[in-house]
Amino acid sequence: MEKIGIFFGTETGTTRLIAKKLHKLLGADIADKPVNVNRIQAQDFLSYDVLILGTPSYGDGDIPGKEAGCLESNWAEFLQEFGTPDLSGKTIAMFGLGAQERYSERFASSLMALYTFFKNLCADMVGDWPSEGYQFDHSASVRDGRFVGLVIDQRTQSMFTDERLQLWVEQVKPQLMAKLQTAAA
């Protein structure tokens, strides 16, 4: 059976931690181990029909990378090499990290930049998440009152992380599994 690919960009290791927690919740039988995007090639990514992508937030909603202040290669460098392949038929769920108190005016906004990139390549984007329960002034990642993916604030709301991950997995897993079954048929 085909598996879910989990890819993340990280600077401090927090996005990696969340990706590992998601992998554990999904199980190794349906999801491959999470991999940092600075360690993959485009073909690694494209070999999956179902993906979960994670990103930290940088700048004013920039795609994380060296130009946005990251010390190591991140999403920006990967996407530069990735190009613009047609992702029709691929299903992508996303999660993003942010610090709502420290960056209230741009909370988790990098999630939208990454979301838009993949949406523009015709991927089927799933996994939006309620914006209730967070306190921030603005986030580019909110559409119609919901985040475009799961948002985690490990800095000020780490006590909610495990519960949010569990609820999000329960929400997206049926959609991801349906796509896996279709791809396997």
C-alpha positions in Angstrom: 0.0 0.0 0.0 1.2 3.5 -0.8 1.9 5.7 2.3 1.6 9.3 3.3 4.7 11.3 2.8 5.5 13.8 5.7 7.9 16.6 4.9 8.8 19.6 6.9 11.1 22.6 7.1 12.6 23.6 10.4 15.1 25.9 12.0 14.9 25.1 15.7 13.6 21.6 15.5 10.1 22.3 16.6 8.5 21.6 13.2 10.4 18.3 13.2 9.0 17.5 16.6 5.4 18.1 15.5 6.0 16.1 12.3 7.2 13.1 14.4 4.2 13.4 16.7 1.9 13.3 13.6 3.7 10.3 12.3 3.2 8.5 15.6 -0.5 9.3 15.6 -1.0 8.1 12.0 1.2 5.0 12.4 4.1 3.7 10.4 1.8 1.4 8.5 0.2 4.3 6.6 2.8 7.1 6.9 6.5 7.2 6.1 8.9 8.8 8.6 9.0 12.6 8.4 11.9 14.0 6.3 13.4 17.5 6.3 13.0 19.2 2.9 16.6 20.2 3.0 17.4 16.5 2.6 15.2 15.6 -0.4 14.9 16.0 -4.1 11.8 16.8 -6.1 11.4 13.1 -7.1 11.2 12.1 -3.4 8.3 14.5 -2.9 6.6 13.6 -6.2 6.6 9.9 -5.4 3.7 10.5 -3.0 0.1 11.1 -3.9 -0.8 12.0 -0.3 1.4 14.4 1.7 1.5 16.2 5.0 3.7 19.3 5.0 4.9 21.3 7.9 6.5 24.8 8.1 7.7 27.3 10.7 6.8 30.9 10.2 9.4 33.5 9.2 9.4 37.2 8.3 6.0 38.7 7.3 4.6 35.4 6.0 7.6 34.5 3.9 8.3 31.0 2.8 11.0 30.0 5.2 14.5 30.0 3.7 17.9 31.7 3.9 16.5 35.0 2.5 13.9 35.0 5.2 16.5 34.6 7.9 16.9 30.8 8.2 20.5 29.6 8.8 19.9 26.4 6.9 18.1 25.5 3.7 14.4 25.3 4.2 11.2 25.4 2.0 12.4 28.3 -0.2 15.5 26.5 -1.3 13.6 23.2 -1.9 10.8 25.0 -3.9 13.4 26.7 -6.0 14.7 23.3 -7.2 11.2 21.8 -7.2 9.9 24.1 -10.0 6.3 24.1 -11.0 5.1 20.6 -11.7 1.4 19.9 -12.1 0.2 18.4 -8.8 -3.2 17.5 -10.0 -4.2 14.2 -8.3 -2.1 14.9 -5.2 -3.7 15.6 -1.8 -1.9 17.8 0.7 -2.6 18.6 4.3 -0.5 21.2 6.0 0.5 22.4 9.5 2.3 25.5 10.5 3.9 26.9 13.6 3.8 30.4 15.0 4.0 32.4 18.1 0.8 34.3 18.6 2.0 36.6 21.4 5.4 37.5 20.0 4.2 37.8 16.4 0.5 38.7 16.9 0.4 40.9 13.7 1.5 38.0 11.4 0.8 34.8 13.4 1.6 31.7 11.4 1.4 33.6 8.1 4.1 31.5 6.4 1.6 28.7 6.2 -0.4 30.6 3.7 2.6 31.3 1.5 3.3 27.6 1.3 -0.4 26.7 0.9 -0.7 29.1 -2.0 2.3 27.7 -3.7 0.9 24.1 -3.7 -2.7 25.2 -4.4 -1.4 27.1 -7.5 0.1 23.8 -8.7 -3.4 22.2 -8.6 -2.9 20.1 -5.5 -6.1 19.2 -3.6 -5.6 21.0 -0.3 -7.3 19.6 2.8 -7.1 20.0 6.6 -8.2 23.5 7.4 -8.5 24.3 11.1 -10.6 26.7 13.3 -9.0 30.0 14.3 -10.9 30.0 17.6 -8.8 29.4 20.7 -5.9 31.5 19.5 -5.3 35.2 20.3 -3.7 37.2 17.6 -4.2 40.4 15.6 -3.7 39.1 12.1 -2.8 35.9 10.2 -2.5 35.7 6.4 -3.2 32.0 6.9 -6.9 32.6 7.8 -9.5 32.2 5.1 -13.2 32.4 5.9 -12.5 32.4 9.6 -10.3 29.2 9.5 -6.6 28.5 9.1 -5.7 26.8 5.9 -4.0 24.1 7.9 -3.4 23.1 11.5 -1.6 25.8 13.5 0.5 25.0 16.5 1.9 27.5 19.0 4.5 25.7 21.0 5.7 28.9 22.7 2.5 29.9 24.4 0.0 27.1 23.9 2.1 23.9 24.1 -0.5 22.5 26.6 -2.9 22.3 23.6 -0.5 20.7 21.1 -1.3 17.0 21.6 -5.0 17.6 21.7 -4.9 19.7 18.5 -2.8 17.1 16.8 -5.2 14.3 17.8 -8.3 16.2 16.6 -6.6 17.3 13.4 -5.6 13.7 12.6 -9.1 12.5 13.2 -10.3 15.2 10.8 -7.9 14.7 7.9 -7.2 11.0 8.2 -10.4 9.9 6.4 -9.6 12.2 3.5 -6.0 11.1 3.3 -7.0 7.4 3.5 -9.6 7.8 0.8 -7.0 9.2 -1.5 -4.5 6.5 -0.7 -7.1 3.8 -1.5 -7.9 5.5 -4.8 -4.2 5.8 -5.7 -3.7 2.1 -4.9 -6.7 1.0 -7.0 
